[in-house]
Amino acid sequence: MNQLLIGIILVLGLGSYYLYNANQVLTANNAALEGAVATQEAAIENMQNDFALQTKELGALQAKSQATQPMDRIITQPILPRAIDLKEPMWYVVSDKNIEEFHARLTKEHGSIVFVAMSIPDYELMSYNMQELKRYITELKEVVVYYEKVTDPQALKNEPAKK
């Protein structure tokens, strides 16, 4: 019985020794894992701080890029065309009463003659067309002056502010 008791104590001692060694290995592994977890948590916190800073800076950069900024524009003013140099044509009023005299005078001055005739309503229509051309050119000139002012930086600085 003594030997049985010694065998049991020996088995219990060896089992305790084995469990003690296994516990030491597990404790070392646990300490290593806790260190790794702490390192990972620090890395995650650092990444979150970096992400928050990056988000903040990106938002500021977007706000800055979307803000309206005055741009200096350089628009070359076109050279205006030369003034119109119109020649005055000679107008003759010819009727039944003076056609013979008119024919003789023009034949003497120019040799042969060709008539371009126009009725009174057609003359009035031509006059109306000339007035329309004059109106159109005047309005177009105002548009050109407007764009000259808009594209001239000096004119914009000197212009009073509109409310």
C-alpha positions as CSV (number, residue, x, y, z in Angstrom):
1,M,0.0,0.0,0.0
2,N,2.9,2.3,0.7
3,Q,4.1,1.7,-2.8
4,L,0.7,2.5,-4.2
5,L,0.6,5.7,-2.2
6,I,4.1,6.6,-3.4
7,G,3.0,5.8,-7.0
8,I,0.0,8.0,-6.7
9,I,2.1,10.9,-5.2
10,L,4.7,10.4,-7.9
11,V,2.0,10.5,-10.7
12,L,0.4,13.5,-9.0
13,G,3.8,15.2,-8.7
14,L,4.6,14.6,-12.4
15,G,1.1,15.7,-13.4
16,S,1.5,18.9,-11.3
17,Y,5.0,19.5,-12.9
18,Y,3.5,19.1,-16.3
19,L,0.6,21.4,-15.6
20,Y,2.9,24.0,-14.0
21,N,5.1,24.0,-17.2
22,A,2.0,24.2,-19.4
23,N,0.7,27.1,-17.3
24,Q,4.0,28.9,-17.6
25,V,3.9,28.6,-21.4
26,L,0.3,29.7,-21.5
27,T,1.1,32.7,-19.3
28,A,4.0,33.7,-21.6
29,N,1.8,33.3,-24.6
30,N,-0.9,35.4,-22.9
31,A,1.6,38.2,-22.1
32,A,2.8,38.1,-25.8
33,L,-0.8,38.3,-27.1
34,E,-1.7,41.1,-24.7
35,G,1.3,43.0,-26.0
36,A,0.3,42.4,-29.6
37,V,-3.3,43.5,-28.8
38,A,-2.0,46.7,-27.2
39,T,0.2,47.3,-30.2
40,Q,-2.8,46.7,-32.6
41,E,-5.0,49.0,-30.5
42,A,-2.4,51.7,-30.6
43,A,-2.0,51.3,-34.4
44,I,-5.8,51.4,-34.9
45,E,-6.1,54.6,-32.8
46,N,-3.2,56.1,-34.7
47,M,-4.9,55.2,-38.0
48,Q,-8.2,56.7,-36.8
49,N,-6.5,59.9,-35.8
50,D,-4.7,60.1,-39.2
51,F,-8.0,59.4,-41.0
52,A,-9.7,62.1,-39.0
53,L,-6.9,64.6,-39.8
54,Q,-7.0,63.6,-43.4
55,T,-10.8,64.0,-43.6
56,K,-10.5,67.4,-42.0
57,E,-7.8,68.6,-44.3
58,L,-9.6,67.2,-47.4
59,G,-12.8,69.0,-46.4
60,A,-10.8,72.2,-46.0
61,L,-9.1,71.7,-49.4
62,Q,-12.5,71.0,-51.0
63,A,-14.0,74.2,-49.4
64,K,-11.0,76.2,-50.6
65,S,-11.2,74.8,-54.2
66,Q,-15.0,75.4,-54.3
67,A,-14.8,78.9,-53.0
68,T,-15.2,81.5,-55.8
69,Q,-12.1,83.3,-56.5
70,P,-11.8,86.2,-58.9
71,M,-9.8,85.3,-61.9
72,D,-7.7,87.8,-63.9
73,R,-8.9,87.4,-67.4
74,I,-6.9,88.8,-70.3
75,I,-9.2,89.4,-73.3
76,T,-7.7,91.1,-76.2
77,Q,-9.8,93.9,-77.6
78,P,-10.3,93.5,-81.4
79,I,-9.3,96.2,-83.7
80,L,-12.3,98.1,-84.9
81,P,-12.9,98.2,-88.7
82,R,-12.1,101.4,-90.6
83,A,-14.8,103.9,-90.9
84,I,-17.3,103.6,-93.8
85,D,-16.3,105.7,-96.8
86,L,-19.5,106.1,-98.8
87,K,-19.6,107.9,-102.2
88,E,-22.6,110.0,-103.0
89,P,-24.4,108.9,-106.1
90,M,-26.2,111.3,-108.3
91,W,-30.0,111.1,-108.2
92,Y,-32.1,112.4,-111.1
93,V,-35.8,112.8,-111.0
94,V,-37.1,112.1,-114.5
95,S,-40.7,112.5,-115.5
96,D,-42.6,112.7,-118.8
97,K,-42.0,116.4,-118.9
98,N,-38.1,116.4,-118.8
99,I,-37.2,113.0,-120.3
100,E,-36.0,114.5,-123.6
101,E,-33.8,117.1,-121.9
102,F,-32.4,114.5,-119.5
103,H,-31.6,112.1,-122.3
104,A,-29.7,114.7,-124.3
105,R,-27.7,115.9,-121.2
106,L,-26.6,112.4,-120.1
107,T,-25.7,111.4,-123.7
108,K,-23.5,114.5,-123.9
109,E,-21.9,113.9,-120.5
110,H,-21.5,110.1,-120.5
111,G,-21.9,108.9,-124.1
112,S,-24.4,106.0,-123.9
113,I,-26.9,105.8,-121.1
114,V,-28.8,103.1,-119.2
115,F,-31.8,103.7,-117.1
116,V,-32.4,102.1,-113.7
117,A,-36.0,103.0,-112.8
118,M,-37.8,102.8,-109.5
119,S,-41.4,103.5,-108.7
120,I,-42.4,105.8,-105.8
121,P,-43.5,102.9,-103.5
122,D,-40.2,101.1,-104.2
123,Y,-38.3,104.3,-103.4
124,E,-40.2,104.5,-100.1
125,L,-39.4,100.8,-99.4
126,M,-35.7,101.5,-100.1
127,S,-35.8,104.4,-97.7
128,Y,-37.4,102.2,-95.0
129,N,-34.7,99.5,-95.6
130,M,-32.0,102.2,-95.1
131,Q,-33.5,103.3,-91.8
132,E,-33.6,99.6,-90.7
133,L,-29.9,99.2,-91.5
134,K,-29.1,102.4,-89.6
135,R,-31.0,101.2,-86.6
136,Y,-29.4,97.7,-86.7
137,I,-25.9,99.2,-87.0
138,T,-26.5,101.6,-84.1
139,E,-27.8,98.8,-81.8
140,L,-24.9,96.5,-82.8
141,K,-22.4,99.3,-82.0
142,E,-24.0,99.5,-78.5
143,V,-23.4,95.8,-78.1
144,V,-19.8,96.1,-79.1
145,V,-19.3,99.0,-76.7
146,Y,-20.8,97.0,-73.9
147,Y,-18.5,94.0,-74.5
148,E,-15.5,96.3,-74.7
149,K,-16.4,97.7,-71.3
150,V,-17.0,94.3,-69.8
151,T,-13.7,92.8,-71.0
152,D,-11.6,95.8,-70.1
153,P,-10.2,95.5,-66.5
154,Q,-9.6,99.2,-66.2
155,A,-13.2,100.0,-67.1
156,L,-14.4,97.5,-64.5
157,K,-12.3,99.1,-61.8
158,N,-13.5,102.6,-62.6
159,E,-17.2,101.7,-62.9
160,P,-19.3,102.5,-59.8
161,A,-20.6,99.5,-57.9
162,K,-24.2,98.6,-58.7
163,K,-26.6,97.8,-55.8
